[in-house]
């Protein structure tokens, strides 16, 4: 049975807390504005077919940056200190507790060998095939997989079948980019 070492919301929480370390309120405020701008852009994009989406990722990031900015303001921090952030300090412990619980449940269920894997979230864009006359938008989706190739394969397996999203508009996958974690975060 497959168990994720990190879930997308855990990657974002831990990544933002890590990035915020030793930042002053001005830099954190700039990160809040950037996160709000990303959220605004994500709201304008077409809805994605899966729960994990650019919009959800942007919402999680904005929430974390705003939480940190509010805490710094309330505590009068000259720089962000994880040691003074009770909630941020609990994130890794909560992730480990979730992991232990998931492993125990999998072992109790007898579903086979437990495999803890470190997946990433990939953003997959698909465009109409060259020469297509139909005016169809770029399709974007986010999937958890171990590698970009496996993410593209999974996207095509799910949406490339007859009548699937890619087949209806004559789409082909044009890019697969790592969305989570961002470069320099966690792993």
Residue pairs with C-beta under 8 A, 6 or more apart in sequence:
1 106
1 109
1 111
1 112
1 113
1 114
1 115
2 115
2 117
3 99
3 102
3 103
3 106
3 114
3 115
3 116
3 117
4 116
4 117
4 118
4 119
4 144
5 99
5 116
5 117
5 118
5 119
6 14
6 95
6 118
6 119
6 181
6 186
7 95
7 98
8 52
8 56
8 57
8 60
8 121
8 144
8 180
9 60
10 91
10 94
10 95
10 98
11 121
11 180
11 181
11 185
11 186
12 57
12 60
12 61
12 64
12 180
13 60
13 64
13 88
13 91
14 91
14 92
14 95
14 185
14 186
15 180
15 181
15 182
15 185
15 186
16 61
16 64
16 65
16 68
17 64
17 68
17 82
17 85
17 88
17 91
18 185
18 186
19 31
19 185
20 28
20 31
20 65
20 68
20 80
21 80
21 81
21 82
22 79
22 80
22 81
23 31
23 79
23 80
24 78
24 79
25 69
25 72
25 73
25 77
25 78
28 65
28 68
28 69
28 72
28 80
29 69
31 65
31 69
32 62
32 65
32 66
32 69
35 58
35 61
35 62
35 64
35 65
35 66
36 62
38 58
38 61
38 62
39 55
39 58
39 59
39 61
39 62
41 58
42 53
42 54
42 55
42 57
42 58
42 59
43 55
45 54
45 55
45 140
46 137
46 139
46 140
47 53
47 55
48 54
48 55
48 140
48 141
48 142
49 139
49 141
49 159
49 165
50 141
50 142
50 143
52 121
52 142
52 143
52 144
53 141
53 142
54 123
54 140
54 142
54 179
57 121
57 142
57 179
57 180
67 87
68 80
68 85
68 88
71 77
71 80
71 84
71 85
72 80
75 84
77 84
82 88
82 89
83 89
99 116
103 114
103 116
106 114
107 114
117 146
118 146
118 187
119 144
119 145
119 146
120 144
120 145
120 146
120 178
120 179
120 180
120 181
121 142
121 143
121 144
121 178
121 179
121 180
122 142
122 143
122 144
122 145
122 148
122 151
122 152
122 176
122 177
122 178
122 179
123 140
123 141
123 142
123 175
123 176
123 177
123 178
123 179
124 140
124 141
124 142
124 143
124 151
124 152
124 155
124 173
124 175
124 176
125 138
125 139
125 140
125 173
125 174
125 175
125 176
126 138
126 139
126 140
126 155
126 159
126 165
126 166
126 171
126 172
126 173
126 174
127 138
127 139
127 171
127 172
127 174
128 134
128 136
128 169
128 170
128 171
128 172
129 170
129 171
129 172
132 169
132 170
134 169
134 170
136 169
136 170
136 171
139 159
139 165
139 166
139 169
139 171
141 155
141 159
142 179
143 151
143 154
143 155
145 151
145 154
148 176
148 177
148 178
149 176
151 176
152 173
152 176
155 166
155 173
155 176
156 166
156 173
158 164
159 165
159 166
159 167
160 166
160 167
161 167
165 171
166 172
166 173
181 187
